Amino acid sequence: MQDGGAELLIAAAQRGDASAMSELFAAHRQRVARQILRMTGDPTSVDDLVQEVFIAAFTALAGFRRDAQFETWLHTIAINKVRNWWDARRRREIRERDAIGGGPNEAQNPEQDALAAEHLRRFYVALGALPDKLREAFTARALDHLSLVDASALLGVPVSTVSYRTRRAEELLCQALDLPPPAGRDAEGK
């Protein structure tokens, strides 16, 4: 449940109060932006995706049943928008690759910054290639640093499912990035 002030703000926004919507946007924008950046790795897409999240949220706000946390509801909307973003990005990359005749277009730059940027790019390409459920579990645990219990509540699946999906995502990422398999983890995922 929300606290009393948040409840009143949400209720006012549900009635169409523009200032209440503005306050909700201001209160949650940075957290949603950080979440989207962690999930996409693309700072140039964050603002557009944040706008999409809040447009979708305010459009659907009348149907928000206040039995869940507003933050959790926003997180779910953000996950769906990022899923759509990854799907569109994959389709665009396929079209571009087909248009230029295939083959990656990777310039080699000896500078350390360029190498780090390339590693990060490869990571996000590999992350984007994961099935949605594995990517979401991995992002919640490894990038958002949520506990198993918190990630379970956020994703709406049992703790064991989050644990399995996170481990499987790690394995697939290591394979995709030519890294050694992850070291054994204990039951808490530490």
Residue pairs with C-beta under 8 A, 6 or more apart in sequence:
1 7
1 66
1 67
1 69
2 10
2 66
2 69
2 70
6 70
7 66
9 20
9 23
9 24
10 20
10 24
10 61
10 64
10 66
10 70
12 19
12 20
13 20
13 21
13 23
13 24
13 58
13 61
14 61
14 62
14 64
21 58
21 61
24 70
25 54
28 70
28 71
28 74
29 50
29 54
31 71
32 50
32 53
32 54
32 74
32 75
32 78
33 46
33 47
33 50
35 75
35 78
35 144
36 45
36 46
36 49
36 50
36 53
36 78
36 81
36 82
37 43
37 46
38 139
38 143
38 144
39 78
39 79
39 82
39 135
39 139
39 143
40 46
40 49
40 82
40 85
40 86
40 124
41 120
41 121
41 123
41 124
41 127
42 124
45 85
49 78
49 81
49 82
49 85
52 81
53 74
53 77
53 78
53 81
56 77
56 80
56 81
57 73
57 74
57 77
60 77
64 70
64 73
72 153
72 154
75 154
79 136
83 132
86 128
86 132
86 135
89 128
90 128
90 129
97 103
106 118
109 115
109 118
122 177
123 173
123 177
126 172
126 173
126 176
126 177
127 135
127 138
127 139
127 173
128 135
129 176
130 138
130 169
130 172
130 173
133 165
134 165
134 166
134 168
134 169
134 172
135 169
136 155
136 165
137 151
137 155
137 161
137 162
137 165
137 166
137 169
138 165
138 166
138 169
138 170
138 173
140 146
140 150
140 151
140 154
140 155
140 162
140 166
141 148
141 151
141 162
141 166
141 189
142 166
142 170
144 151
146 154
148 159
148 162
148 163
148 188
148 189
149 159
151 162
151 166
152 158
152 159
152 161
152 162
155 162
157 165
163 187
163 189
166 189
167 182
167 185
170 182
171 181
171 182
173 179
174 180
174 181
174 182
